[in-house]
Each structure stands twice: as C-alpha cells, then as structure tokens.
C-alpha cells in the first residue's frame, strides 16, 4: 500500500482521485470505481501497490506492437484493477477481481526486482499490461524510472482512459504504447465499458504528439461496434491523429459475460481493413485470425 499519486482532499474527509477521467469522489472508508484506490481518513491510498498478480516474458508482438523493437522480448507485469468493466475482457479475473471478489490477489515484488528480472531474461522492454496500468500507476511509475536508468524501454498497454495529469507523470519515461480504442462512439463506451470515448482519443493524440511510439487495437465485436458506420469512424479517428499509426483490427471470440456470442466473421475484419485503407492508414494488421 502506498499513498496515491494524484488526488485532492475535499471537505468531510472526502477525496477526489485524479488518475482517470472518472475522477471519483471517495468518502472516508470507501473505494473508487477501480476498487484499488481507498480513502483512509482523508488520505487516498493505492492498495494494490507492489502486489504483482501476473508476470512473464512475451514477444513484443503479443502486446501487440509490430513496429517497435520487432523480434525482441518484453518482460510483462500487472497488478489488480481496471477503471472499465468491458464484458468481453479476457483478463477479467485480475481486472475485475477487486470489484467482484472484494480482495486483491498477487504477492509483493519490489520495483527493482522486476527490472532485474527483465535484464536476466534479456528483455529490451518492460510492458505494463494484462490489466490497466493507469490503475497501478504508482507501482508502474516506480518501475519505469528504474527501467529507464538501466536502458530498458517502457511499454504501456492500456485502455487509454487516463487523465492529463497522469499522462504528464508517465510521459518522461514512456517509450511506446498500444491503446485499445473501441471507436469514437460514446454509446458503446457508456453501455458496455462504463466510460467515454473522448478521453481515450485525447490520450492517443497526446501520446503521438509527445513522440511516444503509438499503435492502436480495435476489438471488433458483433452487434457492438461492427457496423459500417462504426468501423469507418474508428478508421477516420485514427487517421485524424496520424495515418502512419499501426492499426490492429482484432477478432472477437466469446468470453466472460459474452460467451453466447459468435466470433467476429472474417469478412467484417476485411471490411474494416478496407475502411482503414480508404482513410489513408498505411499499416493495418488483422489479429486473432
């Protein structure tokens, strides 16, 4: 546990968290939407600090990053928690566990140990992934600072639901990111994810403008974001930022609360690919095919 990085104290021992666009106002003894930021006596704590729930060595392409350190290995890690609740989440046990189970999993690993493990396994980067790194920013940032000193690259695999304040903290140490962008459709985000699209688009724009290597992934889900208009709007939004951003169009397979759905038809992915080309996107990859 560690005092949260970004919050403000309010009256009556309430606090406002400033790490993600929910900007939760949290009463004493309560937690934010992510269930890993807790107000104790008017001080906000990151109760997931240091608790590694998953770690491993992956090909960088699995992040997915196809245009950054190609062929290299990324040391990957996560702590519990997420600020969205996507019903198709593949890693729902660690992203949603603190909300559904009311407890944190994992074991304490000091930041310096992760850096040493990355070096031991000859990885060129450390990826903050599996759950949502914004929600364990305190832990991630401590690791990122040490990794930078050791010549390792830092990779953020995120839903992009991050505040400007949080981005300002990580940008000096961030080298690459893959952002999960469901499209510029607030209804999709509100209905399925408990979020909004605008902050995600702004995160992508700010990352690109800051010189961070950016790639974007869109999981195309039947009856959620697979209409022609929706796919076109995703391609247009990415193109608006930069036509050279690699776009990963990913196929949905049933999981978690959406086990009854069918996988995305390959024809839908190819259609999205054509929309991307028509918008001038130069690097388009199909995933989960």
Secondary structure, DSSP 4 states (H G I P E B T S, - for coil): -EE-SSEEE-GGG-EEE-SSTT--EE-TT-B-TTSSEEEETTEEEETTTTEEEEEEEEEGGGTT-SSSSTT-EEEEEEES--S---TT-TTHHHHSHHHHTSS---EE--HHHHHHHHHHTT-SEEEE-SS-GGGGHHHHHHHHHHHHHTT-EEEEEE-----HHHHHHHGGG--EEEEE---S-HHHIIIIISS-SHHHHHHHHHHHHTT-EEEEEEEE-TTTS-SHHHHHHHHHHHHHH-TTSEEEEEE----GGGTTSPPPPHHHHHHHHHHHHHTT---EEEE--
